[in-house]
Amino acid sequence: MKMREQAMKRRMETRKLALFLLLGLSLGVLTCFLAVSVFSANQQFSLTRRVWADQAEESGGHGSREGILPGIDEHTLDNNATPAQLDGGADDNQGISSIADAISRLNEKSTSSKDTVTTAELVAEQKETQSKQIKEKKSLCDLSNWRTDVCEMTGDVRIHSNSSSILVLNSKATEESWQIKPYARKFDPSAMQHIKQVSVRSFSGGDGVVVPVCTVNQTLVPAVVFVIGGYTGNYYHDYTDVLIPLFITTRQFNGDVQFIISTRNFWWVDKYKAILKQLSRHEIVYLDGDEQVRCHRRVIVGLHSHKPMSIDPERTPGGYSMLDFTKLMRVTYGLERDRPMRRAEEKPRMLLIQRKGTRQFTNLEEVARTAEAAGFAVQVAEAESMTRVAEFARVVNSCDVMVGLHGAGLTNFVYLPTGAVVVQVIPFGNLETISRGCFKNSSEDAGLRYLDYSVGVEESSLLEQYPRQHPVFTDPKSIHRQGWKKMGQVYLDHQDVKIDVDRFKPLLLVALDNLRQYTIED
C-alpha cells in the first residue's frame, strides 16, 4: 500500500514537471512568434513607406499644382506688373486673365499695403514650387508649367485616334492616367474651353486589360500630338500659342517627327504648311476620324511653351533660341537678308504697318513724310487675313525698321533681318507693360533693337469720346481694375492715334542711328 502511494506521488510529480516543460515551451514559441510578427510588421511598414514615396515621386507631385494661379507670365515678373498687365491677345481682346481677378480678390481682403499680394510675389512662389516639382518629377506628364501641360512617353506607345486615347505599356504594377488639353495656353479658360481633351494612360497590360492592336507601326519615328484651336487665326496667337511652341518641342528631331493634329481649321494648316514642312518631313495625321491604332516608340502630347512669343534656350533640348526660330523663317520663305546691310548712298527702308478697324494712324501720310525727311525710304503696308505669308514675309525682310501700333501686325518682326529695329507705338491707357510683354523681350531675343513710343492724351481719339476730366484720362488704372474686358473695350477696341510728329521724330533718329553700324562703306 505504501509502495503504491509512493508510485502515485512520483507520477504526479512527473506530470507536473511535464506540464511545466510544456508551458515553458509554449511560452517560448509564443515569444518567437510575437518577435517575428513585430519584425514583419516593421518590414511591411518600411516597404509601404517606400512604395508611397516611389508613387509620390513617380506622380511628379502634380497634385500639388492645386492653388497655383494661372495667367502669370515672365514679363509680369520682370516689370512687377499690375494684375491687369498680363499675357493677353496682341490684336483682339481675347484671353481674360483669371489671375487678375484672383489677385484683386486677395488684395481686397488686405488691411494695409504690406498685405497686398503682388503678381511678382505669386510668380516667385510659383517658380519655387515648379523648381521643386521639376527636381522630383519622374511622371510621364509634367503639369507644373502654368502655360502648358506636356506628356513625354517612350517604349510601347499606342495612339487610338478615334477615342483620343494614348496608352503606354510599362513593367510596373502601378497605373497612372491624365486628361490633357494639348494647346499652349492653359492659363486662359476662354481659350481652352473648346480644346479637345486627350486621355493618356500608363498601365502594365495585365489583369485582362485589352490592349489595342497596332495597325500602323512607326516605331522609328517620334510623334507629337497637339491641337490647333483656341485663338489660332489671330496672327499673334498663331505664333505664340502654336508655331513657336511647336518649334521648341520638335526642332530636336530635325524633321524626323510625325505630327498628329486635332483641328477643324484645315485652312490654318494650309496657311502655315511651309513652316510645318520645315519641322516635319512626314505627312500630317489628323487625330479626328483616324481609324488606325498608331504605334510609336516615343510620343509627346502637348507643346512646350516658355514665355510670350519667345524661347528660353536653357529649357530647350538643343539650346535653340528665338534667333534660331527667325533663321528658320528665313529658310522657310527664302528670305535673303540676314542683316540690315546697305551702302552709304542707300536710304534704310522703313515698313509702316497700317491697321484696319481699330488702332489706326489717323495721320499716316504725315508720319510717312516725317520718316522720309528723317532719312528713310518708307513703305506702307498691311497684312490682310488673305495675304500669303510668304509674300508679306518678303516685304518685311526687305526693310530695316518696322513701325506699328500695338497689335498682331508686329508679330511680323520674325521676318526682319537680325539687327533691324522694331518701333512699337503704344496706345494711351497705361498699356506699356502689356504691350512690351508681347513684343519687347521677344524681339530683343530675336536679335532686334526694340524702341517704343507712348501715345499722349492729346494724340488719342478718346478725346472725342470722353471729357478731358474723365477717369479714362485722369485715372487709367481705375479702368484696368474693372477687368480686362472693360479695359480692352476702352483702350484697345475704340482708340485711334494721331501721332505728334515733332515728338515722334527724335525716336526715328535713334532708329536711324542704330542702323549706321551696318552701313557698307565704298
C-alpha positions in Angstrom: 0.0 0.0 0.0 2.8 2.3 0.9 4.7 1.5 -2.3 1.5 2.2 -4.4 1.2 5.7 -2.8 4.9 6.4 -3.5 4.5 5.4 -7.1 1.4 7.6 -7.5 3.3 10.5 -5.9 6.1 10.1 -8.4 3.7 10.0 -11.3 2.1 13.3 -10.1 5.4 15.0 -9.9 6.4 13.7 -13.3 3.1 15.1 -14.7 3.7 18.5 -13.0 7.2 18.6 -14.5 5.9 17.7 -18.0 3.2 20.3 -17.6 5.8 23.0 -16.6 8.0 21.9 -19.6 5.0 22.1 -22.0 4.1 25.5 -20.6 7.7 26.8 -20.9 7.9 25.5 -24.5 4.6 27.2 -25.3 5.7 30.5 -23.9 9.0 30.2 -25.9 7.1 29.5 -29.1 4.7 32.4 -28.4 7.6 34.8 -27.7 9.3 33.8 -31.0 6.0 34.2 -32.9 5.5 37.7 -31.5 9.0 38.7 -32.3 8.7 37.5 -35.9 5.3 39.3 -36.2 6.7 42.6 -34.9 9.7 42.3 -37.3 7.5 41.5 -40.2 5.2 44.4 -39.4 8.2 46.8 -39.3 9.4 45.5 -42.6 6.0 45.8 -44.2 5.6 49.4 -42.8 9.0 50.3 -44.2 8.2 48.7 -47.5 4.8 50.6 -47.6 6.6 53.8 -46.9 9.0 53.2 -49.8 6.1 52.4 -52.1 4.2 55.5 -51.1 7.4 57.6 -51.6 8.0 56.0 -55.0 4.5 56.6 -56.1 4.6 60.2 -55.0 7.9 60.6 -56.8 6.6 58.9 -60.0 3.5 61.1 -60.0 5.6 64.2 -60.2 3.7 65.8 -57.4 1.2 67.0 -59.9 -1.5 67.1 -57.2 0.5 69.9 -55.6 -0.3 72.2 -58.5 -3.7 72.9 -56.9 -3.8 76.5 -55.9 -1.2 77.7 -58.4 -2.8 80.7 -60.0 -2.9 80.7 -63.8 -2.3 83.7 -66.1 1.1 84.8 -64.8 3.9 85.4 -67.3 7.6 86.1 -67.2 7.1 89.7 -68.3 4.9 90.4 -65.4 7.8 89.4 -63.1 10.3 91.5 -65.0 8.2 94.6 -64.8 6.4 93.9 -61.5 3.2 94.3 -63.4 -0.2 95.1 -62.0 -2.8 92.4 -62.3 -4.3 93.8 -65.5 -1.0 93.8 -67.2 -0.8 90.2 -68.2 -0.2 88.0 -71.2 -3.2 88.6 -73.4 -4.2 88.9 -77.1 -2.0 91.2 -79.0 -4.6 92.1 -81.5 -8.2 91.5 -80.5 -9.4 91.5 -76.9 -9.1 87.7 -76.3 -7.9 86.0 -73.2 -9.4 87.2 -70.0 -6.7 86.9 -67.3 -8.0 84.9 -64.4 -5.1 85.7 -62.2 -6.1 89.4 -62.3 -9.4 88.6 -60.6 -7.6 86.3 -58.1 -5.1 88.9 -57.1 -7.8 91.5 -56.9 -9.9 89.4 -54.5 -6.9 88.8 -52.3 -5.9 92.4 -52.2 -9.5 93.4 -51.4 -9.1 91.4 -48.2 -5.8 93.2 -47.3 -5.9 95.7 -44.5 -2.7 97.5 -45.3 -0.3 98.0 -48.1 2.2 95.5 -46.7 -0.5 92.8 -47.1 -1.1 93.5 -50.7 -0.4 90.5 -53.0 1.7 91.4 -56.0 2.0 89.4 -59.2 5.8 89.2 -58.7 5.3 87.5 -55.3 2.9 85.0 -56.8 5.3 84.3 -59.7 8.2 83.9 -57.3 6.2 81.4 -55.2 5.1 79.5 -58.3 8.7 79.4 -59.7 9.9 77.9 -56.4 7.1 75.3 -56.5 7.8 74.4 -60.1 11.6 74.1 -59.4 10.8 71.6 -56.6 8.5 69.7 -58.9 11.0 69.6 -61.7 13.7 68.1 -59.4 11.3 65.5 -58.2 9.5 64.8 -61.5 9.5 61.3 -62.8 6.0 61.2 -64.1 5.2 60.8 -67.8 3.2 64.1 -67.7 4.5 67.4 -66.5 1.6 69.6 -65.2 3.8 72.1 -63.4 4.1 74.7 -66.2 1.3 77.1 -65.9 1.4 77.8 -69.7 1.0 74.2 -70.9 0.7 70.5 -69.9 3.1 68.1 -71.7 3.4 64.3 -71.5 6.5 62.5 -72.9 6.4 58.8 -73.3 8.9 56.2 -74.5 8.5 52.5 -75.0 5.4 50.7 -76.3 3.1 53.7 -77.0 -0.2 53.2 -78.8 -2.4 56.1 -80.2 -6.0 55.1 -80.6 -7.2 58.2 -82.6 -10.9 57.6 -82.6 -11.1 57.5 -78.8 -8.5 60.3 -78.4 -6.6 58.0 -76.1 -2.9 57.2 -75.8 -1.7 54.1 -74.0 1.8 53.4 -72.9 2.7 49.9 -71.5 5.1 49.7 -68.6 6.6 47.0 -66.5 5.4 48.4 -63.2 2.3 47.2 -61.4 1.1 50.8 -60.8 -1.2 52.6 -63.3 -1.5 56.3 -63.9 -3.8 58.4 -66.1 -4.1 62.0 -67.2 -6.5 64.2 -69.2 -4.5 66.6 -71.3 -5.6 69.6 -73.4 -2.6 69.9 -75.8 -2.8 73.7 -76.5 -0.2 76.0 -75.0 -2.5 78.5 -73.3 -3.8 76.5 -70.3 -4.0 79.6 -68.0 -6.7 81.1 -70.2 -10.1 79.4 -69.7 -11.7 81.3 -72.6 -9.1 79.8 -75.0 -9.1 76.3 -73.5 -12.9 75.7 -73.2 -13.2 74.2 -76.8 -9.8 72.4 -76.9 -10.2 68.7 -77.4 -9.1 66.6 -74.4 -6.7 63.7 -74.9 -6.5 60.8 -72.5 -3.1 59.5 -71.6 -2.8 56.2 -69.6 0.2 54.2 -68.4 -0.5 50.6 -67.4 1.1 47.2 -67.2 -1.3 45.4 -69.5 -2.2 42.7 -67.0 -5.4 41.7 -65.3 -7.3 41.1 -68.5 -6.8 44.6 -69.9 -7.5 44.7 -73.6 -4.6 46.4 -75.5 -5.4 47.7 -78.9 -3.5 46.0 -81.7 -1.2 48.2 -83.8 -2.4 48.8 -87.3 0.3 51.3 -88.2 3.7 50.7 -86.8 6.1 53.6 -86.9 8.5 52.6 -84.1 11.4 54.6 -85.6 9.5 57.9 -85.9 8.6 60.0 -82.8 5.1 61.5 -82.8 3.9 64.8 -81.4 0.1 65.2 -80.6 -1.3 68.8 -80.4 -4.5 70.8 -81.1 -4.9 73.7 -83.4 -7.8 75.7 -81.8 -8.2 78.3 -79.2 -7.2 81.7 -80.6 -5.5 80.4 -83.7 -6.5 82.5 -86.6 -5.2 85.6 -84.8 -1.8 86.2 -86.2 -0.1 86.8 -82.9 -1.6 83.7 -81.3 -0.7 81.6 -84.3 2.9 82.1 -83.3 2.9 82.5 -79.5 0.4 79.6 -78.9 1.4 77.1 -81.7 4.3 77.8 -84.1 6.9 78.8 -81.5 5.9 76.1 -79.0 6.0 73.6 -81.9 9.5 74.7 -82.8 10.6 74.4 -79.2 9.2 70.8 -79.0 10.2 69.4 -82.4 13.3 71.1 -83.6 15.4 68.5 -81.8 14.2 65.8 -84.3 15.5 67.6 -87.4 12.3 66.9 -89.3 12.0 63.2 -88.5 8.8 63.5 -86.4 5.2 62.8 -87.1 2.6 65.5 -86.4 -0.8 64.2 -85.1 -3.1 67.1 -85.1 -6.7 67.6 -83.8 -8.3 70.5 -85.7 -11.1 71.7 -87.8 -9.1 74.6 -89.1 -7.6 72.9 -92.1 -7.1 76.3 -93.8 -4.7 77.1 -90.9 -2.6 74.1 -91.8 -2.5 75.2 -95.4 -1.6 78.8 -94.5 1.5 77.6 -92.5 2.3 74.4 -94.4 5.7 75.8 -95.4 6.7 76.1 -91.7 5.2 72.8 -90.8 7.1 71.1 -93.6 10.4 72.5 -92.2 9.7 70.9 -88.9 8.4 67.6 -90.2 9.0 65.7 -93.4 6.2 63.2 -92.7 2.6 63.5 -93.8 0.3 65.1 -91.2 -2.1 62.7 -89.4 -5.4 64.2 -88.2 -6.5 62.8 -84.9 -10.2 63.2 -85.5 -11.7 60.5 -87.7 -8.5 58.4 -88.0 -9.4 54.7 -87.8 -5.8 53.5 -87.1 -4.0 52.4 -83.9 -0.6 54.1 -84.4 2.3 52.7 -82.5 5.5 54.7 -81.8 8.5 54.3 -79.5 8.3 57.9 -78.5 5.3 60.2 -78.2 4.9 63.8 -76.9 1.4 65.0 -76.1 1.3 68.8 -75.9 3.7 71.6 -76.8 6.4 73.1 -74.6 6.0 76.9 -74.1 8.2 79.2 -72.1 7.1 82.8 -72.4 5.1 85.1 -74.8 6.3 84.9 -78.3 9.8 83.8 -77.3 12.0 80.9 -76.2 14.3 80.2 -73.2 17.3 78.5 -74.7 18.2 76.9 -71.3 14.9 75.0 -71.5 15.3 73.6 -75.0 17.0 70.2 -75.8 19.4 71.7 -78.2 19.7 75.2 -76.7 17.6 76.7 -79.5 16.6 80.3 -79.2 14.5 83.0 -81.0 17.5 83.6 -83.2 17.2 80.0 -84.4 13.5 80.4 -85.0 13.9 83.6 -87.1 16.6 81.8 -89.1 14.2 79.0 -89.8 11.6 81.6 -91.0 14.2 83.0 -93.5 15.0 79.5 -94.7 11.3 78.6 -95.0 10.4 81.6 -97.1 13.7 82.0 -99.0 14.4 85.4 -97.3 17.7 86.8 -98.5 18.6 89.3 -95.8 20.0 88.2 -92.5 21.5 91.7 -91.7 20.2 95.2 -92.5 23.3 96.0 -94.6 23.1 98.9 -97.0 25.5 101.1 -98.9 26.1 104.6 -97.7 24.1 106.1 -100.5 21.1 103.9 -99.9 18.3 105.0 -97.6 17.3 102.5 -94.9 13.8 101.1 -95.6 11.0 101.6 -93.1 7.9 99.5 -93.1 4.9 101.4 -91.7 2.2 99.0 -90.8 -1.3 100.3 -91.1 -4.3 98.6 -89.5 -7.9 98.2 -90.4 -10.6 98.7 -87.8 -9.3 100.0 -84.5 -5.9 101.4 -83.5 -5.2 103.2 -86.8 -2.8 106.0 -87.5 -5.2 108.8 -88.5 -2.3 110.9 -89.9 -0.4 108.1 -91.6 0.7 110.2 -94.5 2.2 112.8 -92.2 4.0 110.2 -90.3 5.4 108.8 -93.5 6.6 112.2 -94.7 8.3 112.8 -91.4 10.1 109.5 -91.6 11.2 110.3 -95.2 12.5 113.7 -94.0 14.5 111.9 -91.3 16.3 109.8 -94.0 14.1 106.7 -94.5 12.6 105.2 -97.6 9.1 104.4 -96.4 6.7 101.6 -97.5 3.2 101.5 -96.1 1.7 98.0 -96.0 -1.0 96.0 -94.2 -1.0 92.2 -93.9 -4.6 91.3 -94.6 -6.0 88.0 -93.5 -5.9 86.6 -97.0 -2.3 87.9 -97.7 0.0 85.0 -98.3 2.6 84.6 -95.5 5.5 84.2 -98.0 4.5 87.4 -99.8 4.4 89.6 -96.8 7.4 88.0 -95.2 9.5 89.1 -98.2 8.2 92.7 -97.8 9.2 92.7 -94.1 12.6 91.2 -94.8 13.4 93.9 -97.3 13.1 96.5 -94.6 15.4 97.7 -91.8 12.8 99.2 -89.5 9.2 98.2 -88.8 6.8 100.7 -87.1 3.3 99.8 -86.0 0.7 100.4 -83.3 0.4 97.7 -80.7 -1.3 94.7 -82.4 -0.8 91.4 -84.1 0.9 93.1 -87.1 4.1 93.5 -85.1 4.3 89.7 -85.0 6.0 90.1 -88.4 9.2 91.0 -86.6 10.1 87.3 -87.0 10.9 88.1 -90.7 13.2 91.1 -90.1 16.9 90.7 -90.6 18.9 90.3 -87.4 19.9 93.8 -86.1 16.9 95.6 -87.6 14.7 97.9 -85.5 11.1 97.4 -84.2 9.2 100.5 -83.1 6.0 99.8 -81.2 3.6 102.7 -80.8 1.7 102.1 -77.5 -1.8 103.5 -77.3 -2.8 105.7 -74.4 -4.1 104.0 -71.3 -1.3 102.6 -69.1 -0.7 99.8 -71.7 3.1 99.8 -71.5 3.6 96.6 -69.6 1.0 94.7 -71.7 2.5 96.0 -75.0 6.1 95.4 -74.0 5.2 92.0 -72.6 4.1 90.9 -76.1 6.9 92.4 -78.2 9.8 93.9 -76.3 11.6 90.8 -74.9 10.6 88.6 -77.8 12.0 91.0 -80.4 15.2 91.5 -78.4 15.6 87.8 -78.0 15.5 87.6 -81.8 18.4 90.0 -82.1 16.5 93.1 -82.9 16.6 96.6 -81.4 13.4 97.5 -79.7 12.0 101.0 -79.3 8.6 102.2 -78.2 6.6 105.4 -78.3 3.8 106.0 -75.7 0.8 108.0 -77.0 -0.2 111.0 -75.0 -3.7 112.2 -74.3 -3.7 114.8 -77.0 -2.8 112.2 -79.6 -5.6 109.9 -78.7 -9.1 109.8 -80.4 -10.5 109.0 -76.9 -10.8 112.8 -76.5 -13.6 112.7 -79.0 -15.5 110.2 -76.8 -14.8 111.3 -73.2 -14.5 114.7 -71.4 -10.9 115.6 -70.5 -11.5 115.1 -66.8 -13.0 111.6 -67.2 -11.2 108.7 -65.3 -10.3 107.3 -68.8 -7.6 110.1 -68.8 -7.1 111.0 -65.2 -7.1 107.5 -63.7 -6.5 104.7 -66.3 -5.8 102.2 -63.5 -9.3 102.6 -62.4 -10.4 101.4 -65.8 -8.0 98.4 -65.6 -9.4 97.5 -62.2 -12.8 96.9 -63.9 -11.3 93.9 -65.7 -9.6 93.0 -69.0 -12.8 93.2 -71.0 -13.6 96.8 -69.9 -10.0 97.9 -70.3 -9.9 96.4 -73.8 -13.2 98.0 -74.9 -11.9 101.4 -73.9 -8.2 101.5 -74.8 -7.9 98.8 -77.5 -11.1 98.5 -79.4 -12.1 102.2 -79.7 -8.9 104.2 -79.9 -7.1 105.6 -82.9 -4.0 107.7 -82.8 -2.8 110.9 -84.4 0.9 111.0 -83.9 2.6 114.2 -82.8 5.3 114.0 -85.5 7.5 116.6 -83.8 7.6 114.4 -80.7 7.9 111.2 -82.7 10.9 112.4 -84.9 13.6 112.0 -82.3 12.8 108.3 -81.9 13.1 107.9 -85.7 16.6 109.4 -85.5 17.5 106.9 -82.7 16.4 104.1 -85.1 18.4 105.6 -87.9 21.5 105.9 -85.8 21.2 102.2 -84.7 21.5 101.2 -88.4 24.7 103.1 -89.1 26.8 100.2 -87.9 25.5 98.2 -90.8 26.5 100.7 -93.5 28.8 99.4 -96.2 31.4 102.0 -97.0 32.7 102.1 -100.6 
